[in-house]
Amino acid sequence: MQLFTARVCPYAHRSRLALLEKGLSFEHIEIDFKNKSEAFLAVSPYGKVPALEHNGQTLYESLIINEYLDETFPETPLMPAQPALRAKVRIWAHYCDNYFISDLYAVIKNREAEQHGELLGKVEERLRFIENDGFAQLSGDGPYWLGAEVSLLDLAWFPFFERLPAWTHYRGLDIPADCPRLKAWRAAMTDRPSVREIANTADYYIDNYSNYAGEVLAA
């Protein structure tokens, strides 16, 4: 099994976490985006990471790769058994990719001070929605999205929260004080062995997101 990835990419981060949570052996191939190899492009026709090659099959898109891994190696399940909960995982993963991330990157890419407050407020409302309509409805007394056990949903969201120090540094964005479940979840995920094994420092993200952010904008 080969995983083509890039250390800085949150989407590739998702699939690295899934492989580690599953305890699977794989070859980790770091991609140079300025000089993409033919082997990589043969696996990833979009030229994006992550991309997976396994038993002659080539797969791409992080959420699809992670579901494939969970179905192919069911011994350590990362999706719930109940169909309704599996649907909730997909709903909230879709929300992450189609709503939350676009607003998050709008904040970090914006260079206009007069627009900053409005863009920042949108992300903070997204975070409150996650707190009140996500965790409050699904997590019960557990630290993770679905309660006591980690799932693919946690792996879909966490890479963006490992990068939170960069958003805080450049744009003053942090988890609002009225989102205690979200804060506790981030702490629980940060402490997982799979997360610790491949974690990057806050300084790494601050350095690597400087091209996105440019100068610091006041919160």
Secondary structure, 3 states (H helix, E strand, C coil): CEEEECCCCHHHHHHHHHHHHHCCCCEEEECCCCCCCHHHHHHCCCCCCCEEEECCEEEECHHHHHHHHHHHCCCCCCCCCCHHHHHHHHHHHHHHHHHHHHHHHHHHHCCCHHHHHHHHHHHHHHHHHHHHHHHHHHCCCCCECCECCCCHHHHHHHHHHHCHHHHHHHHCCCCCCCCHHHHHHHHHHHCCHHHHHHCCCHHHHHHHCHHHHCCCCCC
